[in-house]
């Protein structure tokens, strides 16, 4: 089973078990929090762990809205209006650690149950997130898995990019690189460069063909490359060839 949503063999319902396992790991971390720790900063600037856990719960609900769109054929935006996402996060951030964890667990379960009900035909429907343009509903489970894995790191409680499984980091690295040149996203790189994962031998081009060897090459372990590319590390330990500073990246969004 492949978890890469770009693969012709991809089965979105088969990814639900992976999401369930990743969510269980996340909940195991969240359940260690007391109320004070929930109000402490996470790794995302300006947010506490309460903000982050609330966002993860509301993201599950937002993706359920997209599942409803796919199931009914009627447009259901992820969020009712542009400001609602931030309002909901602020409103929920100050809750107790137990309330935050319960909300996350229940929202995650709602997502799994809604996704399990879609038919193969409904997975082929087109939906839209706030950025990225129209995409097949079959991508929705991947979006949820990405949220859970990446924001587990952002909780800053011991789960690191090194804990991401290899079957996730490979597709995630390639798709992150694609976003930097996709006109449907606001993130663009000024100077193209290549990435080489020393542990998997994967080569990825960011704004260029990976076979174009006249561009800078950034190499290191695949999880470390992905973490740097999506703004979850400063790139310490990565090597640039020929010797140079790491390329400047735009903000990840």
Beta strands, then each sheet from edge to edge (+ up, - down):
strand 1: 126-128
strand 2: 134-136
strand 3: 193-197
strand 4: 203-206
strand 5: 216-220
strand 6: 239-241
sheet 1: 1+ 2-
sheet 2: 4+ 3- 5- 6+
end
